Amino acid sequence: APRWTRGRIAGMMIAAMIITLAAALSLPAWISNFEVNLTLIALLMAEAFLSYSLLSHRMLEVIPLAASTLLGQVSDAVITLNAQGEIIDYNNSARAIQFLALAEHIGESFPALLKKKLGFDLSLDRVIDRSAEINMGEGADFRTYDMRTSPLVGEDRSNLGFLVVLRDITHRKKEELER
C-alpha cells in the first residue's frame, strides 16, 4: 500500500489501541465505584466504532494489499486510480517507467500528470475500456505504450476508481515501421 495510506491506517490503529488501554485501565476503578462514568462509556463506544471501521471489509477496499502481490507479477504497467482519478497504487512495471516518476505523484491526478508530461488529454468521464497509443521519452529511452483505461465498478454499480494498463509495444511499432 502507498506510504500515505499505511500512515492513515497506522494512526487509526494507534487511536484504537489508546482507547482500549484507557478503558482497560479505568475499568477496575469504575467497577469498584459503580458510578456512571460517561468518559469510560464514550471511550468504549469510540473503541467499538473504530474497531468496526478498521475490521470492516469496506475500509480495506481502498488499500490494494492482496492486489499488489498479484499486480507485481504482471509484466504490463498497472496504475490504480481512485474515483477522482488520483494515483493510489502502481505495480513494479509502472514504477520502472521513469518518465512518469509515479512515486513522486502518489495522490495526484493521473490525467493532469499525462497532460503536463505528454500533452495527452485523458478524460475519465466516459471510460469504458478506452484504448490509446502514447509515446514517452526521448532518444534511446523512447517507448510506445498501448494504454487501456477501465472503470472499477462496485457491487452497487458505483464507480470505485479506474485501472490504467500500459503495455509496452515499442518493439512491435518498430517492426511495423520497418515493414
SEKELO-23298 format. One record per residue (C-alpha): residue number from 1; x, y, z. Coordinates in pm, 1 decimal. Layout:
REM SEKELO-23298
@seq:NUM	px:X	py:Y	pz:Z
...
***
This chain:
REM SEKELO-23298
@seq:1	px:0.0	py:0.0	pz:0.0
@seq:2	px:120.5	py:356.2	pz:-57.4
@seq:3	px:307.7	py:518.1	pz:232.4
@seq:4	px:33.4	py:778.3	pz:297.2
@seq:5	px:-229.1	py:502.3	pz:318.8
@seq:6	px:-21.4	py:296.5	pz:560.4
@seq:7	px:23.6	py:607.5	pz:776.8
@seq:8	px:-351.9	py:667.4	pz:795.8
@seq:9	px:-425.0	py:307.1	pz:888.5
@seq:10	px:-144.5	py:308.5	pz:1148.5
@seq:11	px:-290.3	py:626.4	pz:1300.0
@seq:12	px:-634.0	py:467.6	pz:1325.6
@seq:13	px:-486.7	py:154.9	pz:1486.2
@seq:14	px:-289.1	py:359.7	pz:1739.0
@seq:15	px:-603.3	py:558.6	pz:1825.0
@seq:16	px:-793.7	py:233.8	pz:1880.3
@seq:17	px:-514.2	py:96.5	pz:2099.8
@seq:18	px:-503.2	py:415.5	pz:2314.4
@seq:19	px:-878.0	py:398.6	pz:2369.4
@seq:20	px:-857.7	py:27.5	pz:2455.3
@seq:21	px:-573.8	py:86.7	pz:2701.9
@seq:22	px:-753.6	py:379.4	pz:2868.4
@seq:23	px:-1074.5	py:178.3	pz:2900.4
@seq:24	px:-889.5	py:-126.5	pz:3037.3
@seq:25	px:-707.8	py:82.3	pz:3299.9
@seq:26	px:-1028.4	py:263.5	pz:3403.0
@seq:27	px:-1246.9	py:-45.9	pz:3425.1
@seq:28	px:-1135.6	py:-170.6	pz:3772.5
@seq:29	px:-1187.5	py:173.2	pz:3929.7
@seq:30	px:-1523.8	py:206.9	pz:3760.6
@seq:31	px:-1639.0	py:-136.2	pz:3878.3
@seq:32	px:-1538.4	py:-61.4	pz:4240.0
@seq:33	px:-1725.8	py:273.7	pz:4248.1
@seq:34	px:-2030.4	py:175.6	pz:4040.9
@seq:35	px:-2075.1	py:535.9	pz:3932.8
@seq:36	px:-2189.1	py:629.2	pz:3588.0
@seq:37	px:-1869.9	py:726.6	pz:3410.2
@seq:38	px:-1958.2	py:893.9	pz:3081.1
@seq:39	px:-1594.1	py:917.3	pz:2978.7
@seq:40	px:-1547.4	py:541.5	pz:3001.9
@seq:41	px:-1873.2	py:477.1	pz:2819.3
@seq:42	px:-1769.3	py:722.8	pz:2546.4
@seq:43	px:-1427.6	py:553.6	pz:2520.7
@seq:44	px:-1587.3	py:211.2	pz:2485.7
@seq:45	px:-1829.8	py:338.6	pz:2219.5
@seq:46	px:-1544.5	py:504.3	pz:2028.0
@seq:47	px:-1342.6	py:182.1	pz:2054.9
@seq:48	px:-1631.3	py:-21.5	pz:1916.4
@seq:49	px:-1677.0	py:222.9	pz:1627.9
@seq:50	px:-1305.3	py:235.0	pz:1542.0
@seq:51	px:-1271.3	py:-142.4	pz:1564.7
@seq:52	px:-1568.9	py:-191.4	pz:1335.6
@seq:53	px:-1424.5	py:61.6	pz:1088.0
@seq:54	px:-1080.9	py:-98.5	pz:1089.0
@seq:55	px:-1205.8	py:-453.3	pz:1055.1
@seq:56	px:-1478.9	py:-372.3	pz:807.5
@seq:57	px:-1405.7	py:-507.6	pz:459.1
@seq:58	px:-1516.0	py:-174.4	pz:308.6
@seq:59	px:-1227.8	py:10.8	pz:475.5
@seq:60	px:-975.6	py:-230.7	pz:330.8
@seq:61	px:-1111.5	py:-197.8	pz:-24.3
@seq:62	px:-920.5	py:127.3	pz:-79.0
@seq:63	px:-592.4	py:-41.1	pz:9.6
@seq:64	px:-490.9	py:-289.4	pz:-258.8
@seq:65	px:-293.4	py:-517.3	pz:-26.3
@seq:66	px:-356.9	py:-853.1	pz:-191.0
@seq:67	px:-378.7	py:-692.0	pz:-531.8
@seq:68	px:-24.9	py:-557.1	pz:-500.3
@seq:69	px:110.6	py:-912.9	pz:-486.3
@seq:70	px:-82.2	py:-1011.6	pz:-797.5
@seq:71	px:-9.0	py:-688.7	pz:-984.3
@seq:72	px:361.2	py:-717.8	pz:-901.6
@seq:73	px:376.5	py:-1029.8	pz:-1116.8
@seq:74	px:218.1	py:-866.2	pz:-1422.8
@seq:75	px:465.8	py:-750.3	pz:-1688.3
@seq:76	px:236.0	py:-468.9	pz:-1803.0
@seq:77	px:243.1	py:-142.7	pz:-1608.6
@seq:78	px:-73.2	py:-122.5	pz:-1396.4
@seq:79	px:-179.6	py:200.8	pz:-1223.6
@seq:80	px:-477.2	py:211.6	pz:-987.3
@seq:81	px:-671.2	py:538.8	pz:-961.7
@seq:82	px:-946.2	py:637.4	pz:-719.6
@seq:83	px:-1285.1	py:768.3	pz:-838.8
@seq:84	px:-1139.8	py:1120.7	pz:-873.4
@seq:85	px:-856.7	py:995.6	pz:-1098.4
@seq:86	px:-583.5	py:1029.8	pz:-835.6
@seq:87	px:-298.7	py:776.7	pz:-831.8
@seq:88	px:-331.2	py:541.9	pz:-533.0
@seq:89	px:-114.6	py:246.5	pz:-635.3
@seq:90	px:100.4	py:101.7	pz:-912.9
@seq:91	px:298.8	py:-215.1	pz:-979.0
@seq:92	px:673.0	py:-262.2	pz:-1033.2
@seq:93	px:642.7	py:-236.4	pz:-1411.5
@seq:94	px:476.9	py:104.8	pz:-1373.8
@seq:95	px:748.0	py:209.3	pz:-1127.7
@seq:96	px:1005.3	py:128.0	pz:-1398.3
@seq:97	px:859.0	py:396.7	pz:-1629.3
@seq:98	px:1094.5	py:668.5	pz:-1512.6
@seq:99	px:941.3	py:929.2	pz:-1743.4
@seq:100	px:622.5	py:933.3	pz:-1531.8
@seq:101	px:804.1	py:922.9	pz:-1192.0
@seq:102	px:490.7	py:782.0	pz:-1026.2
@seq:103	px:647.8	py:764.1	pz:-679.0
@seq:104	px:661.9	py:1144.8	pz:-674.3
@seq:105	px:298.5	py:1178.9	pz:-783.3
@seq:106	px:104.0	py:947.6	pz:-547.3
@seq:107	px:-225.6	py:1113.4	pz:-458.6
@seq:108	px:-209.8	py:1345.1	pz:-761.3
@seq:109	px:-440.0	py:1342.0	pz:-1064.2
@seq:110	px:-322.7	py:1096.8	pz:-1331.5
@seq:111	px:-497.3	py:1282.6	pz:-1618.4
@seq:112	px:-322.5	py:1605.5	pz:-1505.4
@seq:113	px:12.4	py:1421.1	pz:-1494.5
@seq:114	px:-37.7	py:1293.2	pz:-1851.5
@seq:115	px:-139.6	py:1640.9	pz:-1966.9
@seq:116	px:167.5	py:1800.6	pz:-1805.2
@seq:117	px:423.2	py:1540.1	pz:-1914.6
@seq:118	px:285.5	py:1433.9	pz:-2256.1
@seq:119	px:20.1	py:1684.2	pz:-2356.2
@seq:120	px:-226.0	py:1391.8	pz:-2365.7
@seq:121	px:-588.6	py:1454.8	pz:-2260.6
@seq:122	px:-730.3	py:1160.1	pz:-2068.1
@seq:123	px:-1099.0	py:1205.6	pz:-1993.9
@seq:124	px:-1224.8	py:971.8	pz:-1722.7
@seq:125	px:-1586.2	py:1088.3	pz:-1764.0
@seq:126	px:-1696.8	py:811.7	pz:-2001.3
@seq:127	px:-1431.8	py:545.3	pz:-1964.1
@seq:128	px:-1541.3	py:203.4	pz:-2085.6
@seq:129	px:-1226.7	py:13.5	pz:-2173.7
@seq:130	px:-1078.8	py:308.1	pz:-2361.1
@seq:131	px:-756.9	py:241.2	pz:-2553.4
@seq:132	px:-494.4	py:488.6	pz:-2674.4
@seq:133	px:-139.9	py:477.3	pz:-2805.0
@seq:134	px:102.2	py:707.8	pz:-2622.3
@seq:135	px:471.7	py:784.6	pz:-2663.7
@seq:136	px:712.7	py:867.2	pz:-2380.8
@seq:137	px:1078.9	py:955.3	pz:-2353.9
@seq:138	px:1343.1	py:1064.8	pz:-2599.4
@seq:139	px:1629.5	py:900.6	pz:-2786.6
@seq:140	px:1723.3	py:557.1	pz:-2651.3
@seq:141	px:1456.7	py:589.9	pz:-2378.4
@seq:142	px:1173.5	py:646.2	pz:-2630.2
@seq:143	px:888.7	py:399.2	pz:-2568.0
@seq:144	px:544.4	py:346.8	pz:-2718.7
@seq:145	px:264.2	py:215.7	pz:-2498.0
@seq:146	px:-84.4	py:85.7	pz:-2560.8
@seq:147	px:-277.6	py:246.8	pz:-2274.0
@seq:148	px:-607.4	py:90.7	pz:-2173.1
@seq:149	px:-825.9	py:255.4	pz:-1911.8
@seq:150	px:-1110.9	py:65.8	pz:-1746.1
@seq:151	px:-1352.9	py:166.5	pz:-1470.4
@seq:152	px:-1359.7	py:-24.3	pz:-1141.3
@seq:153	px:-1726.4	py:-70.3	pz:-1053.8
@seq:154	px:-1855.2	py:-174.4	pz:-710.3
@seq:155	px:-2134.9	py:-413.2	pz:-625.5
@seq:156	px:-2380.8	py:-122.7	pz:-615.9
@seq:157	px:-2267.8	py:-11.5	pz:-966.3
@seq:158	px:-2088.8	py:291.8	pz:-820.9
@seq:159	px:-1753.5	py:398.5	pz:-961.8
@seq:160	px:-1476.7	py:296.6	pz:-718.3
@seq:161	px:-1193.7	py:408.6	pz:-943.6
@seq:162	px:-1003.5	py:324.5	pz:-1259.8
@seq:163	px:-739.5	py:81.0	pz:-1374.0
@seq:164	px:-482.1	py:202.7	pz:-1626.8
@seq:165	px:-276.8	py:-65.5	pz:-1803.7
@seq:166	px:26.3	py:37.9	pz:-2010.9
@seq:167	px:158.4	py:-234.2	pz:-2243.1
@seq:168	px:497.8	py:-163.6	pz:-2397.7
@seq:169	px:454.3	py:-201.1	pz:-2775.0
@seq:170	px:778.4	py:-27.4	pz:-2877.0
@seq:171	px:924.7	py:-338.0	pz:-3044.3
@seq:172	px:603.4	py:-404.5	pz:-3239.2
@seq:173	px:584.0	py:-41.1	pz:-3356.4
@seq:174	px:945.1	py:-50.8	pz:-3478.6
@seq:175	px:868.5	py:-369.0	pz:-3675.6
@seq:176	px:560.6	py:-204.2	pz:-3829.9
@seq:177	px:767.8	py:95.9	pz:-3937.6
@seq:178	px:1036.2	py:-129.4	pz:-4085.7
@seq:179	px:775.9	py:-315.5	pz:-4294.1
***
